[in-house]
Amino acid sequence: MELLEKVQQDMDKVIEEWMNSSHLQKGDIFVIGCSTSEVAGERIGSSGSEEIASMIFDGIERLRKRTDISVAFQCCEHLNRALVVERDTMKQYHLEEVSVVPVRKAGGSMASYAFKHMKDPVVVEFIEARAGMDIGETMIGMHMKHVAVPLRFQQRFIGEARLTAAYTRPKLIGGVRANYENTRLNTSCK
């Protein structure tokens, strides 16, 4: 099977798994970190691909439209893992814009592609996402709210890159006398 066809199929599967989970709600921020090099089976940062970025972006767009979430595309380490978001998201969440335009060699192919194809993109340094997906071990954890809970989807790869998905839950406070029955917690945490 050709790589691009596999990426398309893998994205379709993982989008369906997100849709079948109860972890995305309207207005949530969803962070996506992606190494298109890793998706192609190469070392991170070595051979970025706009074709692969396009397929992943299209999949994330389908997820965004179906769930009404806000999406943040993480840049690579050369931009300190800053994030590309829509200007509306920046305003809604009171984020601070920074002056940079991601490109393939400083930002990465995924963030660069997102910046070129979003409606009104800006770059911000920090965000606290409610859920996210890391394709190729790009380290999205710094942009997740506390407490991140890994999701064990059946779809474990996008192309050749390992896929890690996570959602967050509120912190448990109060000790042994506390009651957590009416909260949005994963049943395994109760």
Helices and strands as residue ranges (DSSP letters): H 3-20, E 29-34, H 36-39, H 50-67, E 70-74, G 77-79, E 83-86, H 87-92, E 97-98, H 109-117, E 121-124, E 131-135, G 140-143, E 148-151, E 157-158, E 161-168, G 175-177, G 187-189
